[in-house]
Amino acid sequence: MDRGSDRRARIMREAATHFLQDGFERTSMDRIAASAKVSKQAIYEHFDDKEDLFDRVVRAGLSPGDDGTIIDSDDLRATLASYAESLFNAFVKPRNYGLFRANIVATRKFPQLAADLHDYRRSQSHKLAAYLERQVDEGRISPFEGDSVDLATRLGAMGVEGTRYFLGYPLPRKAPRTAQAWLAAKVFADGVGTEGISGAGGTDGCDPQPPFVAALSGPPGKAQMRLPPERFAALCDAAIDEFLAHGFEGASLEPITTAAGIGRATIYRQFGGKAGLFAYVVAREIAAQWRDIAIPDGETPFERMEALCRQVLDLHLMPRSLSMHYLLVQESDLFPELARTFYDMQVDRAGRPFAGILREAGMPTPGPALLRIFFTLASYGVRYVVSLRPVTTAEREMVSRQAASIILRGMACETLHETE
């Protein structure tokens, strides 16, 4: 019995390493068996199948962990920044980052596991939620609409910049994490109107990039095929549908070639293989998704900002957009440039009208870090990526008002602005 328990623990330990680093699709039972130094049959003596093993490994990681440190001080912003930084430092730990990434990738294949992971991550915000409730009682921050835990997750999302580090960007070092935490805290408390915030640049130590990512002019590639445009479009549509449904590793060329009426040799001749086809059709899909967003109508900057937040959220929640999140988070190790392009496209589309609203209100043009914070607030970070439940119209309106209020006004009471 002891030998069996030791073997089971060893299998789970090795499986955790592969699942959290490489994801579910790219981890094989053969690789786990080799790492654990057992036969594949020995794994099936303890677990029903690969899905059962994955579920048990991930749930084993749902033990109490870092949930951010509240060092309450007289300085609201310093308290919020300290919390955001401690949460960011916990986020970049391999186990926590791996669980968070698994949460996104598992959403469609393991909906109950994804829901439990989401609840686990939300529980990490209870300390900040209680702190925010005390600040309301003491008159330091304004009463807010919605749940205090939801509001607390807003600050955490602003600190880690939503999905950015799951979509091809490397995890930042300590100094950029500190800078991002302070920026998030200042925006959360004061909005963008405070001196020094609106023109905030990057926090990753490598920004002189222009304020906006260049607009996508079209997909790259060498797909000069001797096919009628309709058949070539059918090929691309079939390919992106197959990749969105099954990922890169799980996708088959058979339904793609059948839909286009071509042979596999044509794929290899024109795209160099499956990877080249993936890169082309995903870039094509990125260029086609979303759209340019005009500055919404409204009598006040707040009304325009609220309407913009709603438009961004609606675009974010489109099934095709969510499917691209699942695909590119899963494949970000193999195709980091594509993953970054997808993220940058969304920030660019949301950022242009955001900057326009600020400009009309007499505020400076926002820098890259502030653009990313706005996109995170408007889209609610990963909250709706890791949940398959429908999002009602009332909820969309409420979270959009909340995002607009944070970005323009902040949560701190006016008396706090006057005395600090």
C-alpha positions in Angstrom: 0.0 0.0 0.0 2.8 2.4 0.8 4.6 1.6 -2.4 1.3 2.3 -4.3 0.8 5.6 -2.5 4.4 6.6 -3.2 3.9 5.7 -6.9 0.7 7.6 -7.1 2.3 10.7 -5.5 5.2 10.5 -7.9 2.9 10.2 -10.9 0.9 13.3 -9.8 4.1 15.2 -9.1 5.6 14.6 -12.5 2.2 15.1 -14.2 1.9 18.5 -12.5 5.2 19.6 -13.9 4.2 18.8 -17.4 0.6 19.9 -17.2 1.3 23.3 -15.6 4.3 24.0 -17.9 3.1 22.5 -21.2 -0.7 22.4 -20.9 -3.1 19.6 -21.3 -2.9 19.1 -25.0 0.9 18.9 -25.4 1.3 16.6 -22.4 1.2 12.9 -23.2 0.7 9.9 -20.9 3.9 8.5 -22.3 5.9 11.5 -21.2 4.4 11.4 -17.7 5.1 7.7 -17.4 8.7 8.2 -18.5 9.2 11.1 -16.0 7.6 9.2 -13.2 9.6 6.0 -14.1 6.5 3.9 -14.3 4.7 2.1 -17.1 1.7 3.7 -18.7 -0.4 0.8 -17.4 0.7 1.8 -13.8 -0.8 5.2 -14.4 -4.2 3.7 -15.3 -4.2 1.7 -12.1 -4.5 4.9 -10.2 -6.4 7.2 -12.7 -9.2 6.6 -15.1 -7.6 8.5 -18.0 -5.6 11.7 -18.9 -8.6 13.9 -18.1 -9.0 12.4 -14.6 -5.3 12.8 -13.9 -5.3 16.4 -15.0 -8.4 17.2 -12.9 -6.8 15.7 -9.8 -3.4 17.3 -10.3 -5.0 20.8 -10.7 -7.3 20.4 -7.7 -4.3 19.3 -5.6 -2.9 22.7 -6.2 -5.9 24.5 -4.8 -4.5 24.8 -1.4 -4.4 28.1 0.6 -1.8 30.2 -1.0 -0.6 33.8 -1.3 -3.6 36.1 -1.3 -1.9 39.5 -1.2 -0.7 41.3 1.9 -2.7 44.2 3.4 -0.4 46.5 5.2 -2.9 49.1 6.3 -1.5 52.6 6.6 -2.8 56.1 6.6 -1.8 56.3 2.9 -4.6 54.7 0.9 -2.6 54.6 -2.3 0.5 53.0 -0.6 -1.7 50.4 0.9 -3.3 49.5 -2.4 0.1 49.5 -4.2 1.6 47.3 -1.6 -1.3 44.8 -1.9 -1.2 44.9 -5.8 2.6 44.2 -5.7 2.3 41.3 -3.3 -0.4 39.8 -5.5 1.7 40.3 -8.6 4.7 38.7 -6.9 2.5 35.7 -6.0 1.1 35.6 -9.6 4.6 35.1 -11.2 5.4 32.1 -9.0 5.5 29.1 -11.3 2.8 27.1 -9.5 0.3 30.0 -9.3 1.0 31.1 -12.8 0.6 27.6 -14.1 -2.7 27.2 -12.3 -4.0 30.5 -13.6 -3.0 29.5 -17.2 -4.6 26.1 -16.7 -7.7 27.9 -15.6 -8.0 29.6 -19.0 -7.1 26.7 -21.1 -9.4 24.3 -19.2 -12.5 26.4 -19.5 -14.1 24.7 -22.4 -12.8 21.2 -21.9 -13.2 21.1 -18.1 -15.9 23.6 -17.3 -16.5 22.6 -13.7 -12.8 22.5 -13.0 -12.5 26.0 -14.5 -15.3 27.2 -12.4 -13.7 25.9 -9.2 -10.3 27.4 -10.2 -12.1 30.7 -10.8 -13.7 30.6 -7.3 -10.3 29.7 -5.9 -8.7 32.8 -7.5 -11.6 35.0 -6.4 -11.0 33.8 -2.8 -7.6 35.4 -3.0 -9.2 38.8 -3.0 -11.2 38.5 0.3 -8.6 40.4 2.3 -8.7 43.4 -0.1 -12.5 43.2 -0.3 -12.7 43.5 3.5 -10.3 46.4 3.5 -12.3 48.3 0.8 -15.5 47.8 2.8 -13.7 49.4 5.9 -12.6 52.3 3.7 -16.2 52.9 2.6 -17.4 52.8 6.3 -14.6 55.4 7.2 -15.5 57.6 4.3 -12.1 57.2 2.5 -13.5 55.7 -0.7 -16.8 56.2 -2.4 -19.6 53.7 -2.0 -19.6 51.4 -5.0 -22.0 49.4 -7.1 -21.5 45.6 -7.1 -19.7 43.1 -4.9 -16.6 44.1 -2.8 -14.8 40.9 -4.0 -15.5 41.8 -7.6 -14.2 45.3 -7.0 -11.1 43.9 -5.3 -10.4 41.7 -8.3 -10.4 44.9 -10.4 -7.2 46.1 -8.7 -5.5 42.7 -9.0 -6.4 42.6 -12.7 -5.0 46.1 -13.3 -1.8 45.1 -11.5 -1.1 42.0 -13.6 -2.6 43.5 -16.8 -5.3 41.0 -17.4 -4.4 38.4 -20.0 -1.1 40.1 -21.2 1.3 37.6 -19.6 -0.6 34.6 -20.9 -0.5 36.0 -24.5 3.1 35.9 -25.4 4.6 38.5 -23.1 7.3 37.3 -20.7 6.7 37.7 -17.0 8.2 41.0 -15.8 11.1 41.4 -13.3 10.6 42.9 -9.9 11.1 46.6 -10.8 8.4 46.7 -13.5 6.1 44.8 -11.2 6.5 47.5 -8.6 5.9 50.3 -11.1 2.8 48.6 -12.5 1.4 48.1 -9.0 1.8 51.8 -8.1 0.2 52.8 -11.4 -2.7 50.5 -10.8 -3.2 51.8 -7.3 -3.1 55.4 -8.4 -5.6 54.9 -11.2 -7.8 52.8 -8.9 -7.8 55.6 -6.2 -7.7 58.7 -8.4 -8.6 57.9 -12.0 -6.6 59.2 -14.9 -7.0 62.9 -14.0 -4.3 63.0 -11.4 -1.1 64.8 -12.4 1.5 62.3 -13.8 -1.0 59.5 -14.6 -2.4 60.4 -18.0 0.9 60.4 -19.7 2.1 57.2 -18.0 4.4 55.3 -20.3 5.3 51.6 -20.1 6.3 49.7 -17.0 8.2 46.9 -18.7 11.4 48.7 -19.0 11.5 48.6 -22.8 9.1 51.3 -23.9 9.9 53.7 -26.2 7.1 52.2 -28.3 4.6 54.6 -29.9 1.5 55.2 -28.0 -0.5 52.9 -30.2 0.3 49.6 -31.8 0.3 49.9 -35.6 -3.0 48.9 -37.1 -3.1 45.5 -38.7 -3.1 45.9 -42.5 -3.6 42.2 -43.3 -2.3 38.8 -42.6 1.3 38.0 -43.4 2.3 34.9 -45.3 3.2 33.5 -48.7 -0.2 32.1 -49.7 -0.1 32.9 -53.4 -2.2 29.9 -54.3 -3.5 29.0 -57.7 -7.0 28.6 -56.3 -10.1 30.7 -56.9 -10.7 33.2 -54.2 -13.8 31.4 -53.0 -11.9 28.1 -52.5 -9.0 29.8 -50.9 -11.4 31.5 -48.4 -13.0 28.1 -47.8 -9.5 26.7 -47.0 -8.8 29.5 -44.5 -12.2 29.3 -42.9 -12.0 25.5 -42.5 -8.4 25.8 -41.1 -9.2 28.4 -38.5 -12.4 26.6 -37.4 -10.3 23.4 -36.9 -7.6 25.1 -35.0 -10.1 27.0 -32.8 -11.9 23.8 -32.0 -8.9 21.5 -31.4 -5.8 23.6 -30.9 -2.6 23.3 -32.9 -1.6 19.8 -31.7 -5.1 18.4 -31.8 -6.1 19.8 -35.2 -6.1 17.5 -38.3 -5.4 18.6 -41.8 -8.0 16.1 -43.2 -11.1 18.2 -42.7 -9.3 21.3 -43.9 -8.1 19.8 -47.2 -11.5 18.2 -47.7 -13.3 21.5 -47.3 -11.0 23.2 -49.8 -10.9 20.3 -52.2 -7.1 20.1 -52.2 -4.4 17.7 -51.2 -2.1 17.8 -48.2 0.8 18.5 -50.6 -0.7 21.9 -51.5 -0.7 22.8 -47.8 3.0 21.9 -47.5 3.9 23.6 -50.7 2.2 26.9 -50.0 2.5 27.1 -46.2 5.5 24.9 -45.4 3.3 22.6 -43.2 0.8 22.7 -40.4 2.7 25.4 -38.5 2.8 27.8 -41.4 -0.9 27.3 -42.1 -1.7 28.0 -38.4 0.4 31.2 -38.4 -1.3 32.4 -41.6 -5.0 31.7 -40.8 -4.6 32.9 -37.2 -3.1 36.2 -38.3 -5.9 36.5 -40.8 -8.4 35.9 -38.1 -6.8 38.5 -35.8 -6.9 41.1 -38.6 -10.6 40.4 -39.1 -11.7 40.4 -35.5 -13.0 43.4 -33.7 -13.3 46.6 -35.6 -12.3 50.3 -35.4 -14.3 51.9 -32.6 -15.5 55.4 -33.0 -15.8 57.7 -29.9 -19.3 57.0 -28.7 -21.9 59.8 -28.4 -22.6 61.3 -25.0 -23.1 64.6 -23.4 -20.2 64.2 -20.9 -16.8 62.4 -20.9 -18.2 59.9 -18.3 -21.2 59.0 -20.6 -18.8 58.5 -23.5 -16.4 56.5 -21.4 -19.1 54.3 -20.1 -20.4 53.6 -23.6 -16.9 52.8 -24.8 -16.3 50.4 -21.9 -19.6 48.6 -22.9 -18.5 48.4 -26.5 -15.1 46.9 -25.6 -16.7 44.4 -23.2 -19.2 43.3 -25.9 -16.4 42.8 -28.4 -14.4 40.9 -25.8 -17.4 38.6 -25.1 -18.0 37.7 -28.7 -17.6 33.9 -29.0 -15.0 34.2 -31.7 -12.9 36.5 -29.5 -13.1 34.2 -26.5 -12.2 31.2 -28.7 -9.1 33.1 -29.8 -8.1 33.6 -26.2 -8.4 29.9 -25.4 -6.4 29.0 -28.5 -3.6 31.6 -28.2 -3.1 31.2 -24.4 -2.8 27.5 -25.1 -0.3 28.0 -27.9 1.5 31.0 -26.7 4.7 29.0 -26.1 4.8 27.9 -29.7 3.5 31.0 -31.3 4.3 33.9 -29.0 4.3 36.6 -31.7 0.8 35.7 -32.8 -0.4 35.7 -29.2 1.1 39.2 -28.6 -0.4 40.4 -31.9 -3.8 39.4 -30.7 -3.4 41.1 -27.4 -2.0 44.3 -29.0 -4.8 44.4 -31.5 -7.4 44.6 -28.8 -5.5 47.2 -26.8 -5.0 49.2 -30.0 -8.7 49.1 -31.0 -9.9 50.0 -27.5 -7.1 52.6 -26.9 -7.8 54.9 -29.9 -11.2 56.1 -28.8 -10.1 56.0 -25.1 -7.3 58.5 -26.0 -9.8 60.5 -28.0 -12.2 60.9 -25.0 -9.3 62.0 -22.8 -8.1 64.5 -25.5 -11.6 66.0 -25.8 -11.5 66.4 -22.0 -8.2 68.2 -22.1 -6.1 65.4 -20.8 -2.7 64.2 -22.1 -2.5 61.3 -24.6 -2.2 58.1 -22.6 1.0 56.0 -22.7 1.2 52.3 -23.3 0.8 51.2 -19.7 -2.3 53.3 -19.2 -3.8 52.0 -22.4 -3.4 48.5 -21.1 -5.0 49.4 -17.8 -8.0 50.8 -19.6 -8.4 47.7 -21.7 -8.1 45.5 -18.7 -10.8 47.5 -16.9 -13.1 47.6 -19.9 -12.8 43.9 -20.6 -12.7 42.9 -16.9 -9.4 41.1 -17.5 -9.8 37.3 -17.5 -13.1 37.2 -15.5 -15.3 36.3 -18.5 -12.7 34.3 -20.2 -12.7 31.7 -17.5 -16.5 31.5 -17.1 -18.9 30.0 -19.6 -22.0 31.5 -18.0 -24.0 34.0 -20.0 -23.4 37.6 -19.0 -26.7 39.5 -18.8 -27.3 43.0 -20.2 -27.7 44.3 -16.7 -24.3 42.9 -15.6 -22.6 44.3 -18.7 -24.0 47.8 -18.0 -23.0 47.7 -14.3 -19.4 46.5 -14.9 -19.0 49.1 -17.7 -20.2 51.9 -15.3 -17.8 50.7 -12.7 -14.9 50.6 -15.2 -15.7 54.1 -16.4 -15.9 55.4 -12.9 -12.6 53.9 -11.9 -10.8 55.2 -15.0 -12.1 58.7 -14.9 -12.8 59.4 -11.2 -11.1 56.7 -9.1 -12.5 55.3 -5.9 -11.1 57.8 -3.4 -13.5 60.3 -1.9 -13.2 64.0 -2.8 -12.2 64.8 0.8 -9.3 62.4 0.4 -8.1 64.3 -2.7 -8.3 67.6 -0.7 -6.4 66.3 2.3 -3.7 64.1 0.8 
